[in-house]
Amino acid sequence: MRLPNEKQPATTTDKQYAEHPDSHYQHLKNAIPEWLGQASPAKRQALKNTQPQLPDRLSELPSDLFELPADIGNGFDFGNNPLSTVTRERIKTYHRKTGIDLGVLAPEADRVQAIELYPNLNPEQASELVYSLPGTLADGRIELARKQTELASLISDLTVWMTDIPDDPVTGEPLDAEALLQEQFKRMRFKDSLERCWRQIPVENAFTSETSFMSNDSIMGDLPVLTADFGHVLELYLTSTGSIVPRASRFLDYFPNLHSLAVRGYQLDNLPEAIFKMRNLTALSLPECRITLTQRTLDALAGLENLDSLDLRDNPLDLTPDLRNLHELSSLNLSNTGLSEVPRGLLDSRSLTHADLSNNAITEMPSELTEATPDNTAGFNFSGNPFSAQSLERIAAHYHETGNTLGINAVRGMPRPGNLPPDVDMES
């Protein structure tokens, strides 16, 4: 659940009202008290200024009011009236349609319940949240109660996980008192950060927002299995350094709407299945996560068509990713991954402007290099690969033609090659 932002003022100007009078305003003159129709068409937005003169005992509002477009409805304020339940429900429906609440905040009890869940909300934002919930006000109360239960379960589950500390991953022995205390502290900090993330409480002096989650703690064992929804989170960053290598077996399952995922120094073994369900994912970075691809995950990776950035460096991939369907990809890092061939789709990509394939086992440079776009290959790096003599000649020819060395400085001193012998093109 994404929390609401502050309400934005209407953008329609008085001049626009004067030049384009509408029928909605006239309909209201016969439907509600006379005081509501006394402002000129050019000053309808000034109706709020007359509020102290308006009656404050209205219980019903006319039907025509709820037909007003948003830019006109934003000029009315019916707050501090004992409005009936039916009228409040109509205001909620009108708000879901237009984003305008006619100056009437959601019931106080509902706002208090929302703020208990999300303490960073002010009363106006809490009202926006209540009005944005699906269904009626009564349905919204059920949803808020469900959220309270979800939060309680999250806190309970994390509390159990915080104290369920595994034995030393190297020795297999229970941790000594000092190490146990350190691990408990890291887990407590992780628990508190997750709770704050769910409740969308910003962290002071942090570079992330309430739609991001970040952890740099090296936690022994597995991250918690969550039961709460973190669908509002768009960016997730997990980093572990040193000898401790955490696992994230099912942790990622509860972040389905990520735009950016970065995990470093974890024991993933393969690309997590949860990644292939993240339809909005544009940036994927999983360096140093001991990933070995299978044919299934290789095929699934090729289906992440929205990816703009892919970083799998320092993993023993075994299989070479296929880039032919990744038409949005502009940045790629597959350095030190044990690749023995150039990925298909790399050299004929029109979007890829940065590609690091250094320190691999690639011996052959395909003939497609002669057709590659120089503006793209200027950002390619193939250094540290044991290219054959023929491939070095092909790279040297590309250098003399474009000025791009592909990160192989040795080709600067090579003469311009003559006609190169034919080569087998990359497999299609």
C-alpha positions, 0 to 999 in steps of 0.5 A, spaced: 500 500 500 503 506 497 501 512 502 498 518 499 502 525 498 499 531 500 493 534 496 495 538 490 491 545 489 487 545 482 490 548 476 484 551 473 485 559 473 479 564 474 481 566 467 479 560 465 472 560 469 470 566 466 472 564 459 468 558 459 462 558 464 460 551 465 453 548 467 454 545 473 455 551 477 448 553 475 445 546 477 447 547 484 444 554 485 437 551 485 439 544 489 443 547 495 442 553 499 442 560 496 449 562 499 452 557 495 451 560 489 453 567 490 460 567 488 461 569 480 464 564 475 470 568 475 471 567 483 468 560 484 475 558 487 474 563 493 468 560 496 473 557 501 474 564 503 466 565 505 466 559 509 465 563 516 458 565 513 456 558 511 451 554 515 455 548 519 449 544 520 448 540 513 447 533 514 445 532 506 448 534 500 445 535 493 446 529 488 449 535 483 454 536 487 457 529 486 457 530 478 462 536 478 469 535 475 475 535 480 477 543 478 470 545 480 469 541 486 476 543 489 473 550 490 468 547 496 469 546 503 463 542 507 467 541 513 465 541 520 458 539 518 454 533 521 454 529 515 450 523 514 453 516 513 450 516 506 453 523 504 460 521 507 460 514 503 458 519 497 464 523 498 468 517 499 466 515 492 467 522 489 474 522 492 476 516 489 473 518 482 476 525 482 481 526 488 477 531 491 474 530 498 470 537 498 473 539 504 470 533 508 476 529 512 474 521 513 471 520 520 476 521 525 476 514 528 478 511 521 484 517 521 486 515 528 487 507 526 490 509 519 496 513 523 497 508 528 499 503 522 503 509 519 505 514 524 508 518 519 501 521 516 498 527 518 491 528 519 490 530 511 494 524 509 490 519 513 484 521 510 487 521 503 489 514 505 482 512 508 478 515 502 483 511 497 481 504 500 477 500 496 469 499 497 465 503 502 468 506 509 466 500 512 470 496 507 476 500 509 475 499 516 475 492 515 482 493 511 485 497 516 483 492 521 486 487 516 493 491 516 493 491 523 493 484 524 498 483 518 503 488 522 502 484 528 504 478 525 510 481 522 512 483 528 511 477 532 514 473 526 520 477 526 521 477 533 522 469 533 527 470 527 531 475 531 532 470 537 533 463 532 540 464 531 544 458 527 550 455 529 557 458 527 557 456 519 564 454 519 565 450 525 558 448 526 558 449 534 554 454 538 556 461 538 560 464 544 556 469 548 560 475 544 558 473 537 551 471 539 550 478 542 553 481 536 548 477 531 542 478 536 544 486 535 544 485 527 538 481 527 534 486 531 536 492 527 534 488 521 527 487 524 526 494 526 528 496 519 523 492 516 518 494 520 519 501 519 519 500 511 512 496 512 510 502 516 513 507 511 517 511 516 522 515 513 529 513 516 533 520 518 539 522 514 538 516 509 539 516 502 533 511 501 525 513 501 519 510 504 519 506 498 526 503 499 529 498 503 536 497 505 541 493 509 548 492 510 548 487 515 552 480 514 547 476 517 548 468 519 543 464 516 537 465 512 533 472 512 526 471 515 520 468 511 515 474 511 508 474 511 506 481 510 506 485 504 511 489 501 508 491 495 509 498 496 517 497 496 520 499 489 528 499 491 531 493 495 538 493 496 542 487 500 549 487 502 554 482 506 561 483 506 566 479 509 566 471 511 559 471 513 554 469 507 547 470 508 541 466 504 535 469 502 531 463 500 524 466 500 525 473 502 524 476 495 517 473 494 514 479 498 517 484 494 513 483 487 513 490 485 521 492 485 523 496 479 531 495 482 534 489 486 541 489 488 544 484 492 551 483 493 555 477 497 549 473 498 549 465 497 543 465 492 546 459 488 541 461 482 537 466 480 531 466 485 524 465 482 521 471 485 525 475 480 521 473 474 515 475 477 517 482 478 514 485 471 516 492 473 524 490 474 528 495 470 535 494 474 538 487 476 544 487 480 547 480 483 554 480 484 558 475 488 552 471 490 555 464 487 550 464 482 550 458 477 545 458 471 541 453 469 537 452 462 531 454 466 533 460 469 537 462 463 531 462 459 527 466 464 532 471 464 532 472 457 524 474 458 526 480 463 524 485 457 524 491 461 531 490 464 535 497 463 541 494 467 544 487 468 550 486 473 552 479 474 559 480 475 563 475 479 559 469 479 560 462 476 555 462 471 557 456 467 551 458 461 552 465 457 546 469 458 542 471 451 541 478 450 537 478 444 530 480 447 533 485 452 532 491 447 532 496 453 538 494 456 543 499 456 548 497 461 551 490 462 556 487 467 558 480 466 566 480 468 569 474 471 563 470 470 567 464 466 564 465 460 567 462 454 563 466 448 560 472 447 553 473 449 548 472 443 545 479 441 551 483 444 554 486 438 548 487 434 544 491 440 542 498 439 541 500 446 547 497 449 552 502 451 556 499 456 558 492 457 564 489 461 566 482 459 573 482 462 576 477 465 573 471 462 575 465 458 572 468 451 577 466 445 573 468 439 570 474 437 564 473 432 564 477 425 558 481 427 563 485 430 564 488 423 557 491 423 557 493 430 555 500 432 561 504 434 558 509 439 556 502 442 562 499 442 566 505 445 563 502 452 565 495 451 571 492 455 573 485 453 580 485 457 583 479 460 580 474 455 585 469 451 583 471 444 585 467 438 590 470 433 584 471 428 580 474 433 585 479 435 586 481 428 578 482 428 579 487 434 584 490 431 581 492 424 575 494 428 580 499 432 583 502 426 576 503 423 572 506 429 578 508 434 575 503 439 579 498 442 574 494 446 579 494 452 584 491 449 590 496 449 595 491 445 591 492 438 593 499 438 600 497 436 598 492 431 598 494 423 591 494 420 589 487 418 588 485 410 582 481 408 580 477 414 579 469 413 571 467 413 569 466 420 563 462 423 557 467 425 554 467 432 549 461 432 542 464 431 
